[in-house]
Structures are given as C-alpha cells and as structure tokens.
Amino acid sequence: MVTFLVLNMADTQRKLSNEVFRAAGVAQKYNCALVRLDDQQEQGLMSSLPLGQNHINIQRGLTTSSAAIFVPFVTQELFQGGGAMYYGVNAKTHNMIMLDRKLARCPNGLKLGTPGSGKSMSCKSEIVSVFLTTPDDIFVCDPEAEYFPLVQRLHGQVIKLSPTSRDYVNPLDINLNYSEDENPLALKSDFVLSFCELVMGGKNGLEPIEKTVIDRAVQVIYRPYLADPSPEKMPVLSDLHAALTAQHIPEADRVAQALDLYVSGSLNVFNHRTNVDIENRLVCFDIKDLGKQLKKLGMLIVQDQIWGRVTANRREGRATWYFADEFHLLLKEEQTAAYSAEIWKRFRKWGGIPTGATQNVKDLLSSPEIENILENSDFITLLNQASGDRKILAERLNLSPDHQKYIDNSEPGAGLLIFENVILPFTNPIPGNTELYKIMTTRLSEVVEGGA
C-alpha cells in the first residue's frame, strides 16, 4: 500500500495553478488522475518532507513490478558503521560509499588503472581519511616523489633515500618482535640472504655454501645486540662485512667483496645507523633518486622496515597501513616480488593493511606466487583500464558487460570498487579549488602552478 504525493510550489497563486494544471496533464498522459488535496495542504506538505511520517490517509495497492519503480532493487550499496571511511559516491544512486577495510576477511587492497586514471589521488585520499579518523600508522613507498607535499602537510616524516642524501636507514635494524617465534634472527637472516642475493646478482642466486657463511655471520653480528638491546649496539653492513671476512673462507670472501661497494664504496648509503624519525605515525620513503643499482635494494629495505614496524605495532594493538605506489616495480625483481607476496599473505594476522597501486595488471599474473596478491585482495579499486587489461580483469573478477562500461574511458577518479562480494560503480571527485586537491594532484601543470 502506498500514498503517492506530488508537491507543487510557486511564487504566486497564478503560477501555482499553472503548475498544478501542468502536473495533472503529465499524469493524465499516462492514464493517472491527480486530485488536489483541498483542506489538507498542510498535512500534504509535512508528509512530503523527509521526516518519515505520513499524515494523508489515502492509499492504493501496487503490484511488485509497479513498486519496483520506486525502490531500485537492482542497485547495491556499501554503507558500514563504526570506523567506516568515505570512498566516494555510488555512480548509480549517488549515495555515499562508507566502508571499513578492517572488517573484510582479508583487508589487502589493489588500485589498478592506466596512467592518469587517478590511482595516486585515490591512495592520497585514503591516506588522509586514515590519518584523520584512526590512530593507525601509515607507511608509503614512493618511487616517483609524489607524496611528500601531502606527508609534510600532515607533519609526517619524509625519508629521502639517495646516494647523496643524509637520511639514513639501516637495513640491519631489528626489533625483538620481528618474528612470531622466539627467534627473530631466523626471519632477519632470510632478509639478509635476499639482500645479499640482490647484491651478488647472477642468474642462479647464492650458492648453498654462500648462504651458510652469510647465516653464520648474521648470528655473530647480532649476538651483542640481543644480549644488550641498546641502539648503539645495532649492527650495520660494515659489521656484516667484517664477520664475513673473519671466516677466511673463499665463499665468504666472495660475498664480502660484493658488499665492498655498499660498505666502503660509492654506494655506501645503507652502511649507517638509522638517523630519521622512523617512529612518526606517517612515514614516506622517497626512493626516486636511488640509482638503478640501489633502487632494488632500497625497495627491499623499505619493505623490511615496514615489516619491523608492523610487528612492533601488533604488540600495541595498532594497525599499520602500507601504500606501495608503482607496485609493478616491486614485482619485477624476484626478491622484492617474493617479499611482496609474503606481505600479502601474512600482514592480515599482524594487523597490517597493504595497498598496491599499479598500471600493469599483467605483472600481477606473471607467476603463480605473485598471482596470490590478486587472489588475496578483498578490496580492489578499478579505474580506467586499457582494452587488454579490461578483458583479463573481466574474466578474473567476473565482471559483467554492464560493469565493464564503468572502466572503459572513465573519468579520472571514477570506476569500479570491489569489496569482498560487492561490486559498485563509483566516482570520487575532489574539487580542484580546495587546498587538499592542490597538495594531492600530480598533474604537471597544476603542480607547477601550485609551486609558483
């Protein structure tokens, strides 16, 4: 049973009569008769206002197909309570999309789209929401130096890693919560092996004897720190180099010689103790100026630093968000790709919420191990997609033709949002005249204008 009211308003009595006559004409065209509510105008007005009360006792029955015209059963909504954050508006109904990624089975996320589709803006918008509405920590791996205006404005810590920088991060940093078991050295040794494997290069990686001598050296250099965990006893790369040399074995000497460039050579930026505020709740690692030789190592070290923070935060019951822009760079190298896949598998149990932004969908399907990243992500933002990627995603994510049209030549910041089993078309426009937009945009003309 429904009460159907049409509210007519006008400045004068004559205009109002014309509006009523015109509305009645439209209704009559569709074989409906509108009757004027004489002596019940006040009740009609109150019933028409969004107060949820009906003061008119005139009802008629509607069939299901007729009622469906008023209630759009074909649309889905996402509006969660509690710690939910704003993720744009539903492109069909224009209702707000509010969701809490922590409530998902697996909060891992991906943001996929062509260059200029709004991936970085989407990440920055989410960073602002997390920063302002939660007490959580936020880490950003920034290969293109796009995030520092936003991070600085939020009083975060920007760590600029380059051969000439005076910001230092020690790859051998460890905290006693680094591993689930009682021996954090086992996991740290695995990281040092990956680090040395990148340093040594070669197609076959490290030989078994080389792995043994590295593991032996790791045990030696951490012994003083584990006995007395004070910052000045934290080992650095030169300690690892000395422990390898002291073994007097050809394999150990070979690894030590490869490390020379990064210990006493021109690329010794990682042979220092950490001297930046890694404890800030918003930390951005700017690795744009790391050269080709150092970028792979830099990305691996950033991931390890984030893992260390996640393990420390877990003990305090605090969540840790990790945003990796240009995610495909991490997937190109075997060591960083394996580390990324491990993060996507293990972060959930430790209170970590990783998000990768990339334009290369094919990189996510390049190996069974990396493919797990797509499968272990319950939050996916699909922005404008190239034709080939659109076909791949439609098949992998079961997108209907109606869904696909929202990621075909879509406007920046618009596309599909996938949260668990819900697929919503969305748009998230950020007005260009706001201060927030000016510190978030990556368009060259707007960046130059803002800097001027």
C-alpha positions in Angstrom: 0.0 0.0 0.0 1.4 3.4 -1.0 0.5 7.1 -0.7 1.6 9.0 -3.8 2.0 12.7 -3.3 3.1 15.4 -5.8 4.3 18.6 -4.1 3.8 21.8 -6.2 5.4 25.1 -5.2 5.3 28.6 -6.8 5.8 32.2 -6.0 2.2 33.3 -6.8 -1.3 31.8 -6.8 -1.5 32.1 -10.6 1.9 30.3 -11.1 0.8 27.6 -8.6 -2.4 27.0 -10.5 -0.5 26.6 -13.7 2.0 24.1 -12.1 -0.9 22.1 -10.7 -2.6 22.0 -14.2 0.7 21.0 -15.8 1.4 18.2 -13.3 -2.2 16.9 -13.8 -1.6 16.9 -17.6 1.5 14.8 -17.3 -0.3 12.3 -15.1 -3.3 12.1 -17.4 -1.0 11.3 -20.3 -0.1 8.1 -18.5 -3.7 7.3 -17.5 -3.4 8.6 -14.0 -5.6 11.0 -12.2 -4.2 13.5 -9.7 -6.6 15.0 -7.2 -5.9 18.3 -5.4 -5.6 17.9 -1.6 -8.2 20.6 -0.7 -8.1 21.4 3.1 -5.2 19.0 3.6 -2.3 21.1 2.1 -0.5 21.4 5.5 -0.7 17.6 6.1 0.4 17.0 2.5 3.4 19.3 2.9 4.5 17.6 6.1 4.1 14.2 4.5 6.2 15.3 1.5 9.1 16.4 3.7 11.8 13.8 4.5 10.5 13.3 8.1 9.3 9.7 7.6 5.7 10.5 8.6 2.5 10.1 6.5 -0.4 12.3 7.5 -2.6 11.5 4.5 -4.9 8.6 4.8 -5.3 7.9 1.1 -3.7 4.7 0.0 -3.8 2.4 -3.0 -2.2 -1.0 -3.7 0.7 -1.5 -6.1 1.9 -4.7 -7.7 5.5 -5.8 -7.3 6.5 -4.6 -10.7 5.0 -1.2 -10.1 6.6 -0.9 -6.6 10.0 -1.7 -8.1 9.9 1.6 -10.0 10.1 3.5 -6.6 12.6 1.2 -5.0 15.7 0.4 -7.1 16.2 -3.2 -6.2 18.9 -3.6 -8.9 21.5 -1.5 -7.1 23.8 -2.3 -4.3 25.0 -0.1 -1.5 28.0 -0.1 0.8 27.4 1.8 4.0 29.1 0.3 7.1 29.1 1.8 10.5 31.8 2.0 13.2 35.1 3.0 11.8 34.0 3.2 8.2 35.6 5.7 5.9 34.4 7.6 2.8 35.4 6.1 -0.5 33.3 8.2 -2.9 29.7 8.0 -4.1 27.7 5.3 -5.8 27.6 6.2 -9.6 24.1 4.9 -9.9 22.3 6.1 -6.8 24.7 8.9 -5.7 24.7 7.6 -2.1 27.9 7.7 -0.1 30.1 4.7 0.0 31.3 4.1 3.6 33.3 1.0 4.4 35.8 -0.3 6.9 38.6 -2.4 5.3 39.5 -3.9 8.7 36.1 -5.7 8.7 37.0 -7.6 5.5 38.1 -11.2 5.5 41.3 -10.0 4.0 41.9 -6.2 4.1 44.6 -6.2 1.5 44.0 -3.8 -1.4 44.9 -3.0 -5.0 44.3 0.1 -7.1 44.5 -0.7 -10.8 44.3 1.8 -13.7 46.0 3.4 -16.6 48.4 6.4 -16.1 46.3 9.5 -15.3 43.3 7.5 -14.1 43.6 8.7 -10.5 45.5 5.9 -8.7 47.8 8.2 -6.7 44.9 10.6 -5.9 42.9 7.6 -4.7 45.8 6.5 -2.4 46.3 10.0 -1.1 42.6 10.4 -0.4 42.6 7.2 1.6 45.8 8.2 3.5 44.1 11.5 4.5 41.0 9.5 5.7 43.1 7.0 7.7 45.2 9.8 9.2 42.3 11.9 10.4 39.8 9.2 11.5 42.1 6.5 13.0 45.1 6.3 15.3 46.8 3.9 12.9 50.3 4.2 11.5 50.8 4.8 7.7 53.8 3.9 5.5 54.3 4.9 1.9 56.8 3.6 -0.6 57.1 6.5 -3.1 59.2 5.7 -6.2 58.2 9.0 -8.0 58.4 11.6 -5.2 54.7 12.3 -5.5 53.6 12.1 -1.8 56.0 14.5 0.1 53.7 17.6 -0.2 50.9 15.7 1.5 53.1 14.0 4.1 54.8 17.2 5.0 51.4 19.0 5.4 50.3 16.3 7.8 53.5 16.7 9.7 54.7 13.2 8.7 58.3 12.1 8.1 59.7 12.1 4.5 62.8 9.9 4.3 64.7 10.7 1.1 67.0 7.8 0.1 69.7 8.6 -2.4 73.5 8.2 -2.8 73.9 11.9 -1.7 71.1 12.1 0.9 71.9 12.5 4.6 68.7 10.5 5.5 69.9 7.0 6.6 68.0 3.8 7.1 69.9 0.8 8.5 68.9 -2.4 6.6 70.0 -4.5 9.6 67.6 -2.8 12.1 65.7 -5.5 14.1 63.2 -5.5 16.9 62.6 -8.4 19.3 59.0 -8.8 18.0 60.3 -9.3 14.4 59.1 -12.9 14.2 56.2 -15.0 15.6 58.5 -17.5 17.3 61.1 -16.8 20.0 64.0 -16.4 17.5 63.6 -13.2 15.4 67.0 -13.9 13.9 65.7 -16.7 11.6 63.4 -14.3 9.7 66.0 -11.5 9.7 68.6 -13.9 8.3 66.2 -14.7 5.5 66.0 -10.9 4.7 69.8 -10.6 4.8 70.1 -13.5 2.4 67.7 -11.8 0.0 69.7 -8.6 0.4 73.0 -10.3 -0.4 71.3 -12.2 -3.4 70.5 -8.8 -4.9 74.0 -7.5 -4.2 75.6 -10.6 -5.7 73.4 -10.6 -8.8 73.7 -13.6 -11.2 71.0 -15.8 -12.6 71.5 -18.7 -10.1 71.4 -16.6 -6.9 73.5 -17.6 -3.9 75.3 -20.9 -3.7 74.5 -23.2 -0.6 77.9 -22.5 0.9 77.5 -18.8 0.5 74.1 -18.9 2.2 75.7 -20.8 5.1 78.5 -18.3 5.6 76.1 -15.4 5.5 73.8 -17.0 8.1 76.8 -17.7 10.3 77.9 -14.0 10.0 74.3 -12.9 10.9 74.4 -14.9 14.1 77.7 -13.3 15.1 76.8 -9.7 14.4 73.5 -9.7 16.3 74.9 -11.5 19.4 76.0 -8.3 21.2 72.7 -6.6 20.5 70.5 -9.4 21.6 72.5 -9.7 24.9 72.0 -5.9 25.5 69.4 -4.3 23.1 70.7 -0.7 23.0 70.7 1.4 19.8 74.5 1.9 19.7 74.9 -1.9 19.5 72.7 -2.3 16.4 74.9 -3.8 13.7 75.5 -2.2 10.3 76.7 -3.5 7.0 80.3 -3.0 7.8 79.9 -5.4 10.8 78.4 -8.0 8.4 81.3 -7.4 6.0 83.9 -7.8 8.9 82.1 -11.0 10.1 82.3 -12.5 6.6 86.0 -11.6 6.2 86.8 -13.1 9.6 85.7 -16.5 8.4 88.7 -16.8 5.9 86.7 -18.9 3.5 86.7 -18.3 -0.3 82.9 -18.2 -0.4 82.7 -15.7 2.5 85.4 -13.6 0.8 83.4 -13.5 -2.4 80.3 -12.2 -0.6 82.4 -9.7 1.3 83.9 -8.4 -1.9 80.5 -7.9 -3.4 79.4 -6.0 -0.3 82.5 -3.7 -0.6 80.7 -1.3 -3.0 77.9 -0.8 -0.4 80.2 -0.7 2.7 83.2 1.4 1.7 82.5 2.2 -1.9 80.5 5.0 -3.6 77.1 3.3 -2.8 77.6 3.2 1.0 74.3 5.0 1.7 73.0 1.9 3.6 76.1 1.5 5.8 74.8 3.8 8.6 72.6 3.6 11.6 69.1 4.9 11.2 69.1 8.7 11.8 65.5 9.7 10.9 62.2 9.6 12.9 61.0 6.2 11.9 58.6 6.3 14.8 56.4 9.0 13.2 52.9 7.7 12.5 53.1 8.8 8.9 56.3 7.9 7.1 57.1 8.3 3.4 60.1 6.6 1.8 61.1 8.7 -1.2 63.3 6.4 -3.4 63.1 8.4 -6.7 66.7 9.4 -6.7 68.1 5.9 -5.9 70.1 4.9 -8.9 69.5 1.7 -10.9 71.9 -0.3 -8.7 70.4 0.9 -5.4 66.6 1.1 -6.2 66.1 -2.7 -6.0 68.0 -2.7 -2.6 66.1 0.4 -1.5 62.7 -1.2 -2.2 63.7 -4.4 -0.3 64.9 -2.4 2.7 61.7 -0.3 2.8 59.6 -3.4 2.9 61.7 -4.8 5.7 61.4 -1.6 7.7 57.7 -1.7 7.3 57.6 -5.3 8.4 59.6 -4.3 11.5 57.0 -1.6 12.3 54.1 -3.9 11.8 55.5 -6.4 14.3 56.1 -3.7 16.9 52.5 -2.2 16.4 50.9 -5.6 16.7 52.1 -5.8 20.3 50.4 -2.5 21.0 47.2 -3.4 19.2 47.6 -0.8 16.5 47.0 -1.3 12.8 49.6 -0.4 10.1 48.7 0.8 6.6 51.2 0.3 3.8 50.8 2.0 0.4 53.1 0.9 -2.4 52.8 3.2 -5.4 54.1 2.0 -8.8 53.7 -1.5 -7.4 54.9 -3.1 -10.6 58.5 -2.0 -9.8 58.4 -4.3 -6.8 57.1 -7.2 -8.9 59.9 -7.1 -11.5 62.7 -8.4 -9.2 62.4 -11.9 -7.8 63.4 -11.0 -4.2 61.1 -7.9 -3.9 58.3 -9.8 -5.6 58.6 -12.7 -3.2 58.7 -10.3 -0.2 55.6 -8.6 -1.5 53.7 -11.9 -1.9 54.7 -12.8 1.6 53.4 -9.4 2.9 50.0 -10.1 1.2 49.9 -13.5 2.8 51.0 -12.6 6.4 50.1 -9.0 7.1 46.5 -9.6 8.0 47.4 -11.7 11.1 49.8 -8.9 12.2 47.3 -6.0 11.8 48.8 -4.8 8.5 46.7 -3.4 5.7 48.8 -3.3 2.5 47.7 -1.5 -0.7 49.4 -1.7 -4.1 48.8 0.8 -6.9 49.9 -0.3 -10.4 49.0 0.2 -14.1 50.3 -3.3 -15.1 47.7 -6.0 -14.5 49.9 -8.5 -16.4 52.6 -8.1 -13.7 50.1 -9.4 -11.2 49.7 -12.6 -13.2 53.3 -13.2 -14.2 53.8 -16.1 -11.8 51.7 -18.3 -9.5 53.3 -16.7 -6.5 52.6 -13.1 -7.5 49.1 -14.2 -8.7 48.3 -14.8 -5.0 48.4 -11.0 -4.5 45.3 -10.6 -6.7 43.6 -13.5 -5.1 44.4 -12.3 -1.5 42.9 -8.8 -2.0 39.3 -8.3 -0.9 39.5 -4.5 -1.7 40.1 -3.6 -5.3 39.7 -0.2 -7.0 39.4 -0.5 -10.7 39.9 2.8 -12.5 40.1 3.3 -16.3 41.6 0.2 -17.9 43.3 -0.5 -21.2 41.5 -2.8 -23.5 43.7 -5.9 -22.9 43.7 -5.4 -19.1 39.9 -4.9 -19.1 39.4 -8.3 -20.7 41.8 -10.0 -18.2 40.1 -8.4 -15.2 36.6 -9.2 -16.5 37.5 -12.8 -16.7 39.4 -13.0 -13.3 36.9 -10.9 -11.3 33.7 -12.0 -13.0 32.7 -8.5 -14.3 29.5 -8.2 -16.3 29.4 -6.1 -19.5 27.4 -3.5 -17.5 30.3 -3.4 -15.0 32.9 -3.1 -17.7 31.5 0.1 -19.2 32.4 1.9 -15.9 36.2 1.2 -16.5 36.2 1.9 -20.3 37.3 5.5 -20.9 36.1 6.5 -17.5 36.9 9.9 -15.9 39.8 10.2 -13.5 38.8 9.0 -10.1 35.8 7.0 -11.4 35.5 3.3 -11.9 34.5 0.1 -10.0 35.0 -0.6 -6.3 35.1 -4.3 -5.3 34.8 -5.1 -1.6 34.5 -8.8 -0.9 31.5 -9.9 -3.0 30.1 -6.4 -3.7 30.9 -4.6 -7.0 29.9 -1.0 -7.1 30.4 1.7 -9.8 31.7 4.8 -8.0 33.0 8.2 -8.5 35.2 10.2 -6.1 35.6 13.8 -7.4 37.9 16.1 -5.4 37.1 19.8 -6.1 40.0 21.4 -7.8 39.6 24.7 -5.8 40.4 23.0 -2.4 43.7 23.1 -0.6 43.6 19.3 -0.3 43.5 19.0 -4.1 46.5 21.3 -4.5 48.7 19.1 -2.3 47.4 15.9 -3.8 47.5 16.5 -7.6 50.2 15.0 -9.7 49.4 16.9 -13.0 52.5 18.7 -14.0 50.7 22.0 -15.0 48.9 22.1 -11.6 52.0 21.1 -9.6 54.0 23.9 -11.3 51.2 26.4 -10.8 50.8 25.4 -7.1 54.6 25.7 -6.6 54.6 29.2 -8.2 
